Structure formats: structure tokens, C-alpha cells
Amino acid sequence: MAQSQYTEENIRSLDWKEHIRMRPGMYIGKLGDGSSADDGIYILLKEVIDNCIDEFVMGAGKTIEISIRDDKVTVRDFGRGIPLGKVVEVVSKMNTGGKYDTRAFKKAVGLNGVGTKAVNALSTYFRVESNRDGKSMAAEFETGDLKNEEFLEESSRRRGTKVTFTPDESIFKKYKYRNEYVERMLRNYVYLNPGLTILFNGEKFFSENGLKDLLQDNNSPDDLLYPIIHLRGEDIEVALTHSKTQYSEEYHSFVNGQHTTQGGTHQSAFREALVKTLRDFYGKNYDPSDVRKSVISAISIKVMEPVFESQTKTKLGSTDMGGKLPTVRTYINDFVGRELDNYLHKNPQTAEAIQRKIQQAERERKELSGIRKLARERAKKASLHNKKLRDCRVHLDDMKSDRRLETTLFITEGDSASGSITKSRDVNTQAVFSLRGKPLNSYGMSKKIVYENEEFNLLQAALNIEESLEDLRYNNIVIATDADVDGMHIRLLLITFFLQFFPEVIKEGHLYILQTPLFRVRNKKETIYCYSEEEKREAVHKLKGKPEITRFKGLGEISPDEFQHFIGDDIRLEPVMLDKAMSIEELLKFYMGKNTPDRQEFIIENLKVEVDLVEENQL
């Protein structure tokens, strides 16, 4: 074998923007097109807002104005403004920022050595403007290259910083900001910063009661077992309740205003503290799973110089609070042990409701113990024989991999569709779970059915969500069914399964529908895949003449070579989101309960055109 030459010419140094653009995953996690809440375009927005939040925390500026119009993002705060002589350096020179000086930023979200630089490098247009001391300084960039500087000796503009950027479409392919994801991010910011006002495209976001508002806004009052417990300390805040219907645990955790979606040392410490405190209060050695079953909670802590396990700061790795404070574990255990114990003594009705819930969980666990054991053995045996699940190589908890956020499980119907996706997938990040026939309608059923029904049992085992969403095996769960009436029914049955037993999977934005093309339009020179009648008409007009038009009736008809286009870089995912106007029970009853005039009217008004189109294309 001929050896390749290795000389001085093989050695090259990348400047800051080249390195970010070549390895964006190191700085912002996955890229994506905006269909997922953790896609890169939202990380860019978050990096800019984080700087505004740090100004608010330091007592400078109570309002943040944000607009997203035609993919151009503008964020304006009214803080102290970047020192005018450092405006260009702060957004274009690595390891430069005010947060290295703890006198200026005591408990910031993170060091300012990378954030805005990544936004700058990954944007086709980036403009930063600082106003302070009656003067103004602005700089404009294109993909990180400085194009223009403006310096005004006198300015009547209010102090603060304004950043405008347009993400680079060559990096974020066919991206689109979804208001639902942006709004959820902004709500978290105001929950964590009571008194802060955020204006997004004119809509106001504000919170008076912090994490208590978070739990109230995310849950129907009818589903809460008792009034939300709200505890506050100097560097910690906790909100806690139990669900009447939800089976698994649900946690919202934050560090210095950062939403740690993958938890970390603070979330683990809180789960431990909750069990210990309730055991001590009731004087009974309850099983931890019984204590935490159906819990809905949120915790926020502030740490000096936090250490995260990734640049996107989704999991806390710090064990110390900073300075002379105790460890994170000790601090949270002491706070919860003291404050929750005091609360329960003062509110005996809530204490009684929690104990009844724990005892009910204990009875159910014992009743299901035999079934669970058999179910786990069946799941293990099925896994060994690899009949249902073709797993991927990267694990969600593999912090060494920058692709963990891309881990995806496709839930498919039929051998042909499963085979096509299995042959086309990226074996590192994409797994396939094959359904056998239509799933059971689980509406109104107890958790017992999950263990007794083979499909549900194996799906639960594959996702690893029996106890908590914290252990979720895949970041993205994608329902991949045919775009016909049967396929739509299977989607609805699977969504019902998650709503009934694991609603937090949907609440936290992990469930999607795979969009696959309905048509292929091609001539000898070009092939265009179309996802709607409108796209088909546009393709026919573009290719002119009489191009060949193929209608895909099912996923199994799409060859593995073609499928690579639809589950690769150009994958189209439609997120499944909850309607805030309806509770989960109301949603289930409406869609899966007995027929009602309301549902019949809804189907006539909203689904008739879609069903007619599907049936027409099948003829």
C-alpha cells in the first residue's frame, strides 16, 4: 500500500471563523432545519439572548425586544452596552468577553468566549450595535468577515446592545424558525427571571411567580393532585406537584437561567432529596420509584462558574456551587430537606394527598411486579434476537459524541418500510423499530396494558422510559407511516399511546411525524421530490415538457437509495405539539373517545380535503 506524504504543506491553521464553520457541531450541537427545539438556529438565538439575560441579572435593563421576520433575527436589550472600543473583538475574537471577569458577571449562563462568535461565523449577515455613554458603535459582518464599522461620537439612542443576524442557509438547510419553539424558550427565560419583560414580534412575555407559573402554564389545573408547592432560596428555586393521571416523572431543570434538558448533578440531587425528605417526614422507607411516580417539578439553581458537559449546556457537570458554598448535592439536599419539611407541616392536606399518592403507587407497583418481570424478560429476549429493534451506535448519554442530539428512532409499519429505512439509515444515529400491524387503542387503559401488550412493552423498553424521561434512549422519536388513511390511523394510535402513558415525551418536544414525498417528478436531467400537489405542479412547470410523474403509495415502494434523501440531511419532520387550549384528557377524549358531534364536525371541516386528496391519488 502506497503511503501518503506528510509534510509541512499538510499542516494548516484555521482562523476562528473557519474552525466554527468547519465544525459547527462542536459549538452549537446539531444543525437541523428548525423542526426540533434543539436545532442550531435556536441555539444561535439563545446565545444572543443569554447575553441580554446576564445584563438583566446584573440589574441593567428590564426589557428585551426580539423580532424574527423573513429569517432575519433582531435582539435588542437595554443593558449597559458593550464597551465601544471592544465591540468588534467581543463578537469576532475567541476567548474575549466580559464574563471572564467575575466582578462584572457573577453568575452568568456561561463564558462569553464562544457564543456570539458562533452566531457571527454561522450567519450570512451579522450586525452588532452598542449604545452607551451617549455614543454608538456598530459593526457588520458576513460569515464572520468584518465588512463595515460605524462610530458615532454622539447618539440619542437608549443604552444597550442590538444584534441582527441571518443564519447561513448553506449550513442550516431550508431552515425555518417555528414560533412555538421560540415562545417556549422565551417563557422559560421569564419564568427564571421574574420582573423581566420580553417582547417577541409584539407579543409580551412576563412572569410574576417564576417556576410556579411554569408548572401552571404547562399543565391543566384539573390534572394537578394538589396546589403547587413553591420554594425559594437565595440561589435556588423549586416548584413541585403530582399529576393525577400521568405515570412517569417530569422534571424541568435550570442552571443560571440555562435550560438543562438532559439534567445533570442538580437534577439528580433534587430527585434524591425529594425521596429522602418525604421518607423522613412520613417515617417510612418508601421505595424511591413510588415517591417520585407522577411527580411534576422544576428546579433552578445558580452556580459560580458552572461546568457543563457540552458547549450547548444541556447537562450540568458541576459538583460544587462555587466559592465557599457546599457541593451541589449537599446544598440541594439541605434546602429541600428544610423547606419542603416546613411546608408539609404547615399544609397537612397537601401532606396527606402526597402520602395517598405514594401508597397508591406502592400498591400498583406490587400488583404489576410479576407482569413487569415477565415483560422485561420478553423485551430482553426480543432484543437479543433483534426482531423488532435495529439500534444505532451512538447513545444519548454518550457525552463524547457531538451527534447524541441526532439520535433518532423511526417507528415504522410493515417489513418493506422497515427494510427500506434500515438499509438507508445512518447506523451511527438512526435506529428502527418495526410495528406488527396496527397498535392497540390505549385510550382509557391503565399502565398494566403497556406490559401485557407486546408492541407497547417492546417500544417502552426500546425507548428506556419506564421510570423517567431522564433515561430516554433517543432524542428524536419519529413516526414513519404511509401517507394514507391507514397510516394516519396508526399515527393517531401511537400519539394516543404517548399521550396516555408518556405525555412528557410530547411536552418536551421529542415526538415527530416523518414527512415523505407523495410524488417524484423527473426528466433525463433532473429529479424533484414533491410533498404536496402544489409542489408537484411547480416541479412539472419547472421541468417543462412531459416529465415522468410517479405517485408513492407507501413507504415500502421507495427504494433504499431514494430513502437516503428523505432521512438524511434533507429530512422533513413535523413536530407533534400539544394544544394548550385543551388538557391531555380532553384531547384523548376528543380524538379517541366515542364519536361526538364536535369531532364529526372537526373531521368534516379539517380532514375532508386531505382524505379526498389521499384517496384520489390512490386511484
N, C-alpha and C positions, 0 to 999 in steps of 0.2 A: 504494500500500500504506500503510495507516494505521500510524503509528509508535506504539510502546508508550511510556507515560510512564516516565521515570526520575527519581525524586525521592528526598528523604531517607527516605521511607517504604520504598523498595526496599532500603535498607541495613540489615542486621541483624548483630548479633554473636552467635555461638554460644558457649555456655559449653563447658567441656572435654568433658563427657559427651555433649552434643548433637552435637558435631562427630564424636566417636568413633562414636556410634550412626548418624549420617547417612552417614559414610564409613568403615565398619569395615575395608574392604579396604586402606585406607592404613596401618592399624595391625597387622592380623593376616593379610594376604593374602586368600585366598579364604575363603568361608564354608563351604559344604558341609554334609553330614549325618553325617559321621564315617566314610564308606566309603573315604575316602582319607587317607593318613597325614599329609598337609599341610593337612587341613581345619582350620577355625578353632578347633573345640573342643579340638584337640590343642595348638594354639598357645597358647590360654588356659592349659592345664595346664602347658605348657613355661615360660611366663612366670613362673608362681609357683615352679616347681621351680628355675629358674635362680637365683632369689634364695637358695634354700636351698643350692645348689651353691656359690655365691660365699661363703657362710658357711663351708662345709667347706674350701674352698680357703684361706681366711684362718685356718684352724686352729680353727674354732669349730663343734663338732657333727659327729659321725661317723655319725649315723643320720638318715634321713628316712622318715617314715611317711606313706603315701598310701592313701586308700580312695576307691573310686567305687561308690556304692550308689544305685540309683534316680535316676541322673543328677546326684546331689549329690556334689561332689568335695571332699575334705578333704586338705590337705597340711600336715604338721607337721614342723618342724625343731627342732633343739636347739642352735641357734647363739646369738648374742649378744642377739637380740631387738631389735625396732625401738625406738629411744628413745621412751619413753612419751609424751612431750609432742608427738611428731610422727607418731603412728600414723595419725590421720585425714588429715593432709596428704600423707603418703607414698603413700596409695592414692587420693587424690582431688584433688590439686593438681598440675597439669602442671609439668614441669621441677623437680620436687622429688624428692630421693633421695640416698642416701649415696654413690652411685658417681660423683658429680661430684667427690668428694674422694678423690684418689688415695692419700692416706695411709691411708684405711680400706679401699679396694678397689683393689688394684694392677693386676690383670689380669682384670677381670670380663668376663662374657659381653657386656655392653653397658650403656649408661647406663640408670639406673632412672627416666628421665623419663616413660616411657610404659607399660611392661609391665603392672604391677598396676592401673594406671588403666584400661587397656583391658579387663582382666578384670572390674573393678568395673562399668564402664559397660555391658558386654555381658552382665551377669548379672541375673536377676530377684532373686536373693538373693546377698549377698556379706558375709562376716564376717571380720574380721581381729582377731587377738588376739596381744598381745605380753606376754611374761613376762620380767622382768629385775630384778635388784637386790631380789628379794623382793616385788615389786609386779606388778600386772597391769593392762593397759588393753585394752579391746575396743571395736569399733565395727561397727555393722551398716548395710548399705545396700540399697536396691532400685533397680536400673537407675541406679546412681551417686548416688542421693539418700540423704543421711545420715538414718537413721531412729532410731538409738539409740546411746548411748555408755555404757560401763561402766568405772568406775575403781575398783580395789581397792587400798587402802593396803598391805595385806599379803596375800601369796599364797604358798602352799606348792608351787605348780606349778613344774616344771622350766623353766629359762630356754629361750627360743626363740620362734618365731613359728608361729602356726597360722592357716591361711586356709581358709575354706569357701566354695564358690560353686556356683550352679546356672546354667548357660548359659541365655540367654533363647531360648525356643523360637520366638518371633516373628522372631528373626534367624537362628537355626540350625534350619531347618525339619526336624521329625521326626528330630532327631539321635539318635545312639546311639554311645556310646564302645565301641570294639572293643578287647578286651583284648590282641589280637595287636599292635596298633599301640602301645598304651601300654607293653607289655612290651618292645618293640623300643627305644622311646625310653629306657626305664629301663636296659636293658642297655648302651646307648651311654654313659649317664651313669656307670655303674660301671666300664666299660672305661677311661674317660677319667680316672677318679678312684679308683685302687686304694686300698683301705682304707675306702672309703665303703660303708655298708650301706643299701639301700633296701628297705623292706617295703611291698609292694603287695597289699592285701587279704589280708595274712598271709603272702604268698609272699616269700621272701628273694632279693635280687639282690646279688651281690658278685663282685668280680674281683681276683685277685692279680697277674695278668700283663698287664693293660692291653690294648693293641691286639693283642697276640699271641692273647689269649683271643677277641677279636672275630673274627679270621680262623678260628680253630679252631672256634668255635661256628657259624659261617656256612657251613662247607664240610666235606664228607666227607673224612676222612683219606686215603681211597683215591684222591681226586681231586687231591691235592697232589703236585707233582713232587718236592719236597724239603722238609726241615724249615723251618718259618717262620723267617725272619731277623728278629730283633727288636733294634732300635737305639734307645737312649735318650740324650738330652742334657738340658741344663738347661731349655730352653723348646721342646723338640722330641722327638717320638717317632715311630718308623717301624716298621711290620711289613710284610713282603714275602714273597711266594712266587709260583710259577707253577702254573697248572692243567694237568693232563694232557689234559683234553678241551675246556675252554672256549676259544672262539676269540677273543673280544674282550677289551678291557681292563676292569678293575673297580677302582674307587677308592672308599675311604671317607675323607673328609677332614673335619677339625675345626679350629676356631679358638676358643681359650679355652673349650672344652667345648661349643661350638655346632656341630651337625652341618651342614656347608655342603654341602647336597645338590646345589647347582649349581656346586660347585668354587670357582674363583677364582684369585687370584695365587699362593697357596701350592700348590695342586694343579698348576697349570701349571709352576711352578718345580720341583716334585718330578718330574714326567714328564720335564722337560728334564735334571734332574740324574741321573736313572736312566740315560738314554741316554748321557750324557757319561761317567759313571763306568764303565759296562760297556765302552764303546768304548775308553777309556783302559786299563782292566785287561787286555782281550784284545788290545789293539794293533791293532784292526781297525775300519774305518769302516763298521760295520753300519748298515743302514737303520733309522731310528727305529721304524718300524712293526714290524720284525722283533724288535727288542729288547723292545718293550712288548707284543707279542702274548701273550695268555693270562695277563698279569700280574694278580695279585690282591694288593691292597695297602691300607694305611691309613696316614694321616699326621695328626698332631696338632701344632699349634704354639700358642704363647702370645705374644700381641702386646699392647703397651701401646696402649690406646685404639683398638681396631680400627675400620676403616671398612668397613661392608657396603653392598652395592648395593641393599638393600631393608630395610624395617623388620623383616621376618621373618628376616633374617640368614642367607639361604641361599647367598649368594655373597660371598666376600671381595674387597674392592676395594683394601685397603691395599697399598702398596708398601714401607712401612717397618715395621720391628719395633718402633720406638719408642725414645725416649731416644737414646743414643749408639751403638746397635746398627746393623749394616749393613742393607741392604734385605732384604726377604723373599726375593727371588731369590738374592742373594749368600749369605745365611745358610743357606738350604736346600742350595744347591749345595756350599758348603764342608762342611757337616755330612755330607751323603750321600757326597760325594767322599772324605772322610776315613774315615768309619766303615764304609761298605759295602766300600771297598777293603781295609781292615784285616780285615774279616770274611771276605772271599773268600780272602785269603792264608792265613788260619788254617783255612779249611774248603774244601780243594781239591775234595772230592767234590761239594759244592754248586756250586762254580765250574764244574766240568765239566758238571754237569747243566744249568745255565743256558746254557752255550755250545752244548750239543747242541740245546737248545730254540730258541735263536736261529737256528742253522744250519738246523734243520728248517723254521722259519718262512720263512727266506730261500728255501729250495727250493720250498716250497708257493707262495710269492708269485710266483716266476718262472714256475712251471708254470701259474699262474692268470692271469698278466699279460694274455695275449691274450683270454682269456674275460672278464676284468674290463673290459677296454676296450670290447669289444662290448656287454657288459651295461650299462655306463654310457651308451653311445650309445643303446641301446634305451630305457633308462629316461628319458633326456632327451627322446627323440622322443615317447614316450608322454605325458610331462608337457606337452610343447608342444601336443599335440593334446587334452589334458585328458580322456582317455578313462577313466582309472582313478581319478584323484585330483581331488577338488574341495577345494582348500586353503582355509584360513582366513586372516584378515588379520593377526592378532597372532602374532608369533614368540616362541618360548620365551625367546630371548636378548634380547628387547626389554625392557630394564630400565626403560624409561619407562612401561611399561604395568603397571597393578596387576592385570591379568587374565591374565598369562602363565601362572600356575599352572592356569588353567582350560582351556588349550589341549588339545583332545581330538581324536583320530582315531577315527571309527567304522569298523570293518571289517565290511562288510555282504555279504550274498549276494543275488544276483539284482537285476535292473533295477528292479523295483517297489519293493522295500525301500529300495534306494539312492535312488530318486526321492523317496520319502516323507520320508526323513531329510534329503535335500538341500534340499527345499522347506521343511522345518520348522526347520532348524538355525539357530543363531546364527552368522552368517557371520564374525563377528569372532574367535570362539574355537573353532568346531567345523568339522572337516574330515571328508570321507567318502571311503573307499577301497572300491571295488566289486570283489568277487571274481567270477570267472567259473567257476562250478562248484565242485566240492569240491577243496580243496587236496591236494597230494601228501602221502602219509605219509612224512615225512622221517626217521623213526627209523632210526638206524644209518648214515645217509648223511653224506658229507663236505661241507665248506663249498662245494665245487665246484657242488653242486646248486642252491645259492642263486643263483648267476649263470646257470646253464643253464635253470632253471625261470622262466618269465616272471612268474608270480604272485609268487614269492618275491623275485625280483630287483627288481620294481617296489615291493613292500612294503618291502624293505630300503632302497631309495632314498627312498621317501616318508618313512620314519622317520629317515633320515640316521644310521644306527647301524653302518655298515660297520666303522669303526675303533674307536669308543669310545662308551659310553653318555653321555659328556660332551656329545656333539653331538646328542643325542636331540631331534628336532624338536617332539614333542608330549609334554606332561607326563602325559597320560592316553591309554592305548590301550584302546579298548572294542570287544570282540567283540559284534556285534549280529546274532544269528541267530534263526531261528524256534525256538519252544519245542516242537519235535517231535523225533522220533528222528534225522532227517537233520540238523537244526540242532545237536543235541547232538554228533553225529559231527564236524561241521565245527568246532565249538568245540574238541573234543579234538585235531583235526588241527592247528589253529592254535596251541594251547598246546604241542603237541609241537614245532612249528617253533621257538617261542621257547625252550623247554627245551633243544632240541638245539643251537641256534646262538647264542642271546642270553639265557641264563638270568638275567643281571643285570637284565634288564627286569622279570622277576618278582620277583627278590630285592629290588629297590629299590621295589617296590610300584607299578609303572606299568600293570599289565595288569588289566582288569576284564571282567566279563560284564554286558551290559545286561539289566536285568530289565524286561520289558514285560508289560502286563496280559493275563491269559488271558480275562477277561470284562468286559463293560460291562453294568451294571445301571442302568436308568433308568425314571423315570416323567415326567410332564409338567413336574414342578418341579425334579427333581434328577437328576444323572448321577454314578454311582460306578464307578470302575475298580478291578477286583479282580485280585490277583496270585496267588490260590490259591482252592481250593474253600471253605476256611474263610472267607475274606474275602467270597466270593460269598454264602455263607449269611447272614453278618452284614448284608450290603447288602440282601438280599431281606427280611430281618426288619425292617430299619430303614425301608425304603420301603413295606413292607406291601402288601397287595393282591396284584395280579399284575403286577409290573413287567416291562418288556421286558428279556430277557436275551440278549446277543449273545456268542458264543464267537469270539474272534480265532484263526483257524487259522494265520495267518502275518503277518509284519510288513507285507507288501505290502497287506494288507486294511485296515490302519489308515490313515485319511486323514491328509494332512499337517496339517490343522487340529488333529486329535486328537493327532498325534505330538508337537506342541509341548508338550503336558502331560508327556510321558514323557522328553523330553531337555532340559527346561528346569529351572526351579527345583526341581521335584519329581522329578528324575531319580533312579532307583534303580540303584545299581551294586553288584555283588558282586565284591570283590577276589579275584584269583587268588593264592593263597598256597602256599608250599612246605611240605611235611610234613617237619619237622625229623628225624623218625624214619627217613626214607629219603633216600638220596643221589639226585641227579638221574638217574644211570644206572639206579638201581633203580626209580625212578618211571617212566622211559621204558620199561624192560623190562617192568614190570608191566602198564602200560596199553596199550602199542603193540607189544610183542613177540608171540611165538607164544602161543596160548591155553594157559593153565595151570590146574590145578585151583583154585589160590588165587584167580585172577582170576574164574573162573566162580562160585566161592562168594561173592566180593565182590559181583558183579553181582546174584546172587540175593538176597543179604541187603540191599543198599543201593539198588539201582536198580529193582527189580521194581515197587514201588508207584508210583514216578514214571513209568515207562514205561507201566504199565497206565492211569494217570490220563491221560496224553497220548493214548494210543490210544482210550480211552473217550470223550474229548472231541472226537475227530476223527470219530467215528461219526455 
